[in-house]
């Protein structure tokens, strides 16, 4: 995703921000190419526009618990770029640590701005997502 596909660029477009107070839900995997300041600026624009912002990180089961091994070529489906890797147990452990740290970072990043954050796996049923995860977070009333 280049700058033209970033949240910051989208919200900078004339008329992009809501005119009335409300709630804005941002659904993404949040594997972003834009920097922290760009994302923070974009979210701050939404908050300044009177929006209660909710970040919903959606990750596939393979992103949450990859079960790859051996020599692989991983391809970024959005950028059409690839990287050759030797997938080992140590690499998978490092990935899990980095993912956990990144989710903690996103949660703190949002909280510092008065924004809600929740992660929902893509294999979660809609019923469980709404009446389980989002309700338990206080984001929806069941």
N, C-alpha and C positions, 0 to 999 in steps of 0.2 A: 504494500500500500504506500504510494508516494504521497507527497503533500496534498495533491489534488484529491486524494481519497481519505484524508484525515478528518477526524471529528472537528478539529479546530478550523480547518478550511471550510467545512460544511456549515458550521455555525457562524462563520464570518460573512457568508452570503447575505445580501440584503433580504430582509423579510424572513430569515431562517429562525429567528428567536420567537417564541410564543409571545403574544401581546397580553394575554391574560394570565393571572396566576393559576398554577395547576401543578401537575406531576409529569415529569419526563422520565421515561424508562429507557436506558441505553443497554441494549443487548449486544454483547460482543465476546470474543474469546480474549480480548485485550492483549493479544500478541501484537503490540503497536510499534510502528516505526517512528511515530511522533514522540518527541521528548516529554519529560515530566512537566516542563513549563508550558508547553503547548496544550497538553491534556488538561492541566490545571487551569489555564486560561479559558479553555473551551467550557469546562464545567463551571467555572466561576461566572461566565457569561450567562449560563442557564440559571444559576442560583440568583444572580442579580436581576434576572428577568422574572423573578418571583416563582421559580420552579422548585418543587421538591424533587430532587434528583435521586434516582435509584440506578445503580450500576449492577447489571446482572451478567456475571461471567458465565458463559456457556462453554463447556469443554466436553469433548467426546471421551468415552471410556479408554480409548487408545492414548489420549493425551494425559489422562489421569493415571493410567497404569499400563504403560507400554510393555509389551511382551516380546520385543524383538531381540534377536541375537545374531551374531555373525557380522560379516561384511555387508553393508547396505548402502544404498543411495537414497537419501531422504530428499524429497522434493516438496518445496513450498508451493502449494496449489495457487496461492494468490499472486506470488511474484514470479512463478515459473522458473525458479532457481533451484539448484540442488547441491547437495554436499555428500561426499562419501565419508562414511563413518564405520568404525569397527565397534559394534555394539557389544559391550561386556557387562557383567554384573556391576562393576564399579561405575561404569558410565550411567547405568540405570539408577544406581543409588544417588549419584551426583544430580541427575535429572530430577529425581523425587525431592531432593533437598532444595534445589533451585526453584522448583514449582511451589513448594511449601513457602519458601521465602518470598516469592513473587506474590502469592496470594495474600500473605501477611502484609506485604508492602501495599498492595491495592486496597486492602481493608483499612489500613492506617491512613493512606493517602485520601481515601474517601471520608473517613471519620474526621480528619483535620479540617475538612471543608463542609462538614455538616451534611454529608451525602451518605446514603445507605448503600451497602455492598452485600451481595449474596452470590454464591456460586451454585449453578444448577447443572448437573451432568446432562448431556443430551439424551441419555437413555432413560431419564426420569419421566414418568407419565405426567400428562398435564394436570391431572387430579392431584397427584402427589406434590407437584411443583407448587400449585396454587394453595391447596389446603394443608399441605405439610410444610415445605420449606419457606414459602413466602408468609404464610400465616404465623408460623413459629417465630419469624423475624419481625412480626408486627407490621408487615407491609401491606397485608390484606386482611380483611376481617372475614372469618369463615362462618 
